[in-house]
Amino acid sequence: MAKVKSVYVCSSCGYESAKWNGRCPDCGEWNTFEEREATVRKTSAGKAASSTVSGYNSDAIKSLSDINSDAREVRYNTGLKELDRVLGGGLVKGSLVLLGGEPGIGKSTLLL
């Protein structure tokens, strides 16, 4: 059985919130939140499986071949061939890369 809940969606950028906000935290526009019904389907275990907003097409799943890669991005070569390959050609200007892993695998050595 589906349970009906209210979701507030910014009409300017599509940001979703459980509560009404005067100002959208995503785009910064004022008084753009509209209340919409979101139906939550439950699985046999009683947990919420998914939620969809009525009349609103949120982020759809795209395949990698459908995504247009902008070749005009400024990339900086790191000097490490394999790291550049993993990053898609180097570090992108203005981006942030999080390097994580288990202790002792060489994160600090790699960055030095």
C-alpha positions in Angstrom: 0.0 0.0 0.0 1.3 3.4 -0.9 1.5 6.1 1.7 1.1 9.7 0.5 3.5 12.4 1.9 4.1 16.0 1.0 7.4 17.1 -0.6 8.3 20.7 -1.2 10.0 21.3 -4.6 11.7 24.5 -5.7 10.1 25.7 -8.9 13.3 27.4 -10.0 15.9 24.6 -9.7 14.0 21.4 -8.6 15.5 21.1 -5.2 13.4 18.8 -3.0 12.9 19.3 0.8 10.8 17.6 3.4 9.9 21.0 4.9 8.9 24.3 3.4 11.8 26.8 3.2 11.6 30.5 2.5 14.8 30.5 0.5 16.0 27.6 -1.6 19.4 26.4 -0.2 20.5 25.2 -3.7 19.7 28.2 -6.0 19.1 30.9 -3.4 15.7 32.0 -4.8 13.0 33.2 -2.4 9.5 31.8 -2.1 9.8 29.2 -4.9 8.8 26.1 -2.9 5.6 24.3 -4.0 4.0 21.5 -2.1 3.6 18.3 -4.1 2.5 14.8 -3.2 5.1 12.1 -3.1 4.0 8.5 -3.0 6.2 6.1 -1.1 6.0 2.4 -2.1 6.8 -0.1 0.6 8.5 -3.4 0.2 7.4 -6.6 1.8 9.7 -5.9 4.7 7.8 -2.6 5.4 10.7 -0.3 4.4 10.3 2.5 1.9 11.5 1.3 -1.6 11.4 4.5 -3.5 9.7 7.9 -3.7 8.4 9.8 -6.7 7.0 13.3 -6.9 3.8 13.7 -8.7 4.1 15.8 -11.9 7.8 16.3 -11.5 10.5 14.5 -13.5 13.5 14.4 -11.3 17.0 13.1 -12.2 16.6 10.2 -14.6 19.2 7.4 -14.9 21.5 8.0 -17.8 23.9 5.6 -19.4 27.6 6.8 -19.8 27.3 6.9 -23.6 24.4 9.5 -23.2 26.6 11.9 -21.2 28.3 14.6 -23.3 31.8 15.2 -22.1 33.0 18.7 -22.6 36.4 18.6 -24.2 37.0 22.3 -23.3 37.7 21.6 -19.7 41.1 22.7 -18.5 43.0 19.7 -17.2 46.4 19.7 -15.4 48.7 16.8 -15.9 49.8 15.3 -12.6 52.9 13.6 -14.0 51.6 10.2 -13.0 50.3 8.3 -16.0 47.9 6.0 -14.1 46.5 8.8 -11.9 45.8 10.9 -15.0 44.0 8.0 -16.6 41.8 7.4 -13.5 41.0 11.1 -13.4 40.0 11.2 -17.1 43.1 13.0 -18.3 44.3 14.9 -15.3 43.0 17.3 -12.6 40.1 19.6 -13.8 40.6 23.2 -13.0 38.2 24.3 -10.2 37.4 20.7 -9.1 38.1 18.8 -6.0 39.4 15.2 -5.8 39.1 13.2 -2.7 41.8 10.6 -2.2 40.8 7.9 0.2 41.8 4.4 1.2 43.1 2.1 4.0 46.0 3.3 6.2 49.4 2.6 4.8 48.5 2.2 1.1 50.5 5.3 0.1 48.1 8.2 -0.2 50.6 10.7 1.3 53.4 9.3 -0.7 51.3 9.6 -3.9 50.5 13.2 -3.1 54.1 14.1 -2.2 
